[in-house]
Amino acid sequence: MVDAVVLKYKQCPLFRDYLLQHKGKCFVEATNSKVWGSGVDLTSTKAMDESQWKGQNVMGKILSTLTKT
């Protein structure tokens, strides 16, 4: 998955520019996925409170890492 996101980052200027405009921010995949997402749906009041996340937020971490390179 990391490779796919890196390719999209390299090939899609709109995606890359959006990420870079938010450099230094914590990205979150606000879904119920306990692996790829935060484990908390975007509509939940807990979605923006990292201490309430039950998931690993792997996708969010991948996106955040891209802005550091």
Phi, psi and omega per residue, in radians:
M1 nan -0.655 3.136
V2 -1.015 -0.790 -3.137
D3 -1.051 -0.710 -3.140
A4 -1.129 -0.731 -3.140
V5 -1.200 -0.677 3.102
V6 -1.100 -0.743 3.101
L7 -1.072 -0.765 3.118
K8 -1.075 -0.737 3.134
Y9 -1.026 -0.749 -3.114
K10 -1.298 -0.577 -3.004
Q11 -1.674 -0.273 -3.044
C12 -2.082 1.712 -3.102
P13 -1.008 -0.628 -3.137
L14 -1.097 -0.797 3.102
F15 -1.094 -0.845 -3.140
R16 -1.059 -0.803 -3.121
D17 -1.104 -0.689 3.119
Y18 -1.078 -0.830 3.142
L19 -1.073 -0.767 -3.102
L20 -1.187 -0.514 3.072
Q21 -1.161 -0.371 -3.117
H22 -1.974 0.452 -3.139
K23 -0.956 2.380 3.125
G24 1.563 -0.153 3.122
K25 -1.513 2.774 3.057
C26 -1.571 2.023 3.088
F27 -1.494 2.502 3.122
V28 -2.343 2.351 2.988
E29 -1.594 1.616 -3.025
A30 -1.410 1.321 3.103
T31 -2.323 2.984 3.134
N32 -1.331 -0.070 3.125
S33 -1.100 2.266 -3.137
K34 -1.482 -0.164 3.111
V35 -1.870 -1.117 -3.072
W36 -1.282 -0.511 -3.080
G37 -1.962 -2.973 -3.106
S38 -1.444 -0.182 -3.074
G39 1.408 0.073 -3.136
V40 -2.284 2.173 -3.131
D41 -1.142 2.573 -3.124
L42 -0.966 -0.536 -3.107
T43 -1.348 -0.168 -3.136
S44 -1.350 2.576 3.068
T45 -1.190 -0.259 3.135
K46 -1.519 -0.100 -3.015
A47 -1.047 -0.585 -3.088
M48 -1.739 0.117 -3.133
D49 -1.925 1.731 -3.045
E50 -0.978 -0.517 3.141
S51 -1.199 -0.272 -3.133
Q52 -1.678 -0.105 -3.093
W53 -1.231 2.381 3.114
K54 -1.812 -0.125 -3.096
G55 -1.858 3.049 -3.101
Q56 -1.492 -0.315 -3.138
N57 0.951 0.780 -3.101
V58 -1.028 -0.768 -3.135
M59 -1.104 -0.750 3.101
G60 -1.053 -0.692 3.124
K61 -1.173 -0.669 3.083
I62 -1.065 -0.839 -3.127
L63 -1.092 -0.738 3.122
S64 -1.105 -0.677 3.122
T65 -1.111 -0.636 -3.132
L66 -1.074 -0.572 -3.101
T67 -1.384 -0.150 -3.140
K68 -1.636 -0.159 -3.086
T69 -1.681 nan nan
